[in-house]
Amino acid sequence: MYTTPEQFAGATKANVETLLTIANTAFASAERLAALNLNTARTLLEDSVNTAKTLMGAKDVQELISLQTSLAQPAIEKAIAYSKSVYEIASQTQEEFAKIFDSQYAEINKNVASALDKAAKNAPAGSDVAVAAVKSALAAANSAYETMNKAARQVAEMAEANVAAATSATVKAVGAAAPKAKKAA
């Protein structure tokens, strides 16, 4: 059970390709996040200027309060939209990383099983028990990995549902508060 130079070179090439995929995924995510932040900053500056102009045009305190209330809703909705966009970028990046790591895990698992089979064929008589124990441990590790993976996916789904529910509740709460503020003015 020796590693040939071709096998070593192949493994090295595969590892480099995986690292490049991870780096490209990270850079693409950072690029999307930077673009989002830049666009958000630009919009925030434009909105701030427009808001200041609108508020300076108020003729009395009642109108000022009414304007502030009407301008708060879109600002909160934009903040929520920004947060959702950041969350989506992070979730998509995490999914891409998970796919990469899952494929790496599957490849490593296949290589270990192959090496174990080769070792079992060349093992001295009476080592069947040890080989069976290693195979059993490998099966248990695979089962634990699958269970953890499934649990992580369920947690991610629950988090996504909670984010959606919190966003919806915030939008509703702000929408409900806006008319009350106008009536109080």
Secondary structure, 3 states (H helix, E strand, C coil): CCCCHHHHHHHHHHHHHHHHHHHHHHHHHHHHHHHHHHHHHHHHHHHHHHHHHHHHCCCCHHHHHHHHHHHHHHHHHHHHHHHHHHHHHHHHHHHHHHHHHHHHHHHHHHHHHHHHHHHHHHCCCCCHHHHHHHHHHHHHHHHHHHHHHHHHHHHHHHHHHHHHHHHHHHHHHHHHHHHHHHHHC
